[in-house]
Amino acid sequence: MAREAALDAGALPVRIINATVTYVKPLSPDAGASDPAGFFLQGSRNGPAIFVAKDPSTIVDAGLQVGDTVSLTVTGARRFSGLRNIRS
């Protein structure tokens, strides 16, 4: 919850540790800038999710898969259509 509040307040950078990839969204051929490829992270099965707007196929050699665990530092975030998004 503290990390979510920090992201909403723009208190960056924020470190996310051992979050689980719960959904992978590939880039659609006809997608515009408002519909990027990315993936969702959750800290726990019933916890809140956050979308990371980074093509999951570029993260590791085989691309990210559902169930992978990642740690990252958020340096850019915003709300888009009411959803919290990590941009960098």
C-alpha positions in Angstrom: 0.0 0.0 0.0 2.8 2.4 0.8 4.3 1.9 -2.7 1.0 2.6 -4.3 0.6 5.8 -2.4 4.2 6.8 -3.3 3.5 6.1 -7.0 0.3 8.2 -6.8 2.1 11.0 -5.1 5.0 10.9 -7.7 7.5 10.0 -4.9 10.0 8.3 -7.2 12.1 6.2 -7.5 10.2 3.3 -5.9 11.7 -0.2 -5.6 9.4 -3.2 -6.3 10.9 -6.4 -5.0 9.8 -10.0 -5.9 6.5 -9.1 -7.7 4.9 -11.8 -9.8 4.1 -11.4 -13.5 0.4 -12.2 -13.7 -0.5 -11.3 -17.3 1.6 -10.6 -20.4 0.2 -8.2 -23.0 2.0 -8.5 -26.4 2.1 -5.6 -28.8 -0.8 -5.6 -31.2 0.1 -4.9 -34.8 -2.5 -2.1 -35.0 -1.9 -0.7 -31.5 -1.2 3.0 -31.0 0.8 4.7 -28.4 -2.2 4.5 -26.0 -2.2 0.7 -26.2 1.4 -0.4 -25.5 2.7 -3.9 -24.9 3.5 -4.7 -21.3 2.8 -6.9 -18.3 1.0 -6.8 -15.0 2.7 -7.3 -11.6 1.2 -8.3 -8.3 2.8 -8.7 -4.9 0.2 -11.3 -3.8 -2.5 -13.3 -5.5 -5.4 -11.1 -4.3 -3.3 -7.9 -4.1 -3.5 -4.9 -6.4 -1.9 -5.1 -9.8 0.1 -2.6 -11.7 0.7 -2.4 -15.5 4.3 -2.0 -16.7 4.3 -0.4 -20.2 7.4 -2.2 -21.4 7.4 -4.9 -24.1 7.8 -8.1 -22.2 9.6 -9.8 -25.1 12.5 -7.3 -24.6 13.1 -7.9 -20.8 15.0 -11.3 -21.0 16.1 -13.5 -23.8 13.0 -15.7 -23.7 10.7 -12.8 -22.8 8.7 -12.6 -19.5 6.2 -15.3 -18.8 3.2 -15.4 -16.4 4.6 -16.7 -13.1 8.0 -15.1 -13.4 9.2 -13.1 -10.4 10.8 -9.7 -11.0 12.3 -6.8 -9.0 12.6 -3.3 -10.5 13.0 0.3 -9.7 10.2 2.6 -10.9 11.4 6.0 -12.2 8.3 7.0 -14.1 4.6 6.3 -13.4 1.2 7.8 -14.2 -2.5 7.1 -14.2 -4.1 6.3 -17.6 -7.8 5.6 -17.8 -7.9 5.3 -14.0 -5.2 2.6 -13.9 -1.8 3.0 -12.4 1.0 2.5 -15.1 4.7 2.2 -14.8 6.3 3.9 -17.7 10.0 3.6 -16.8 
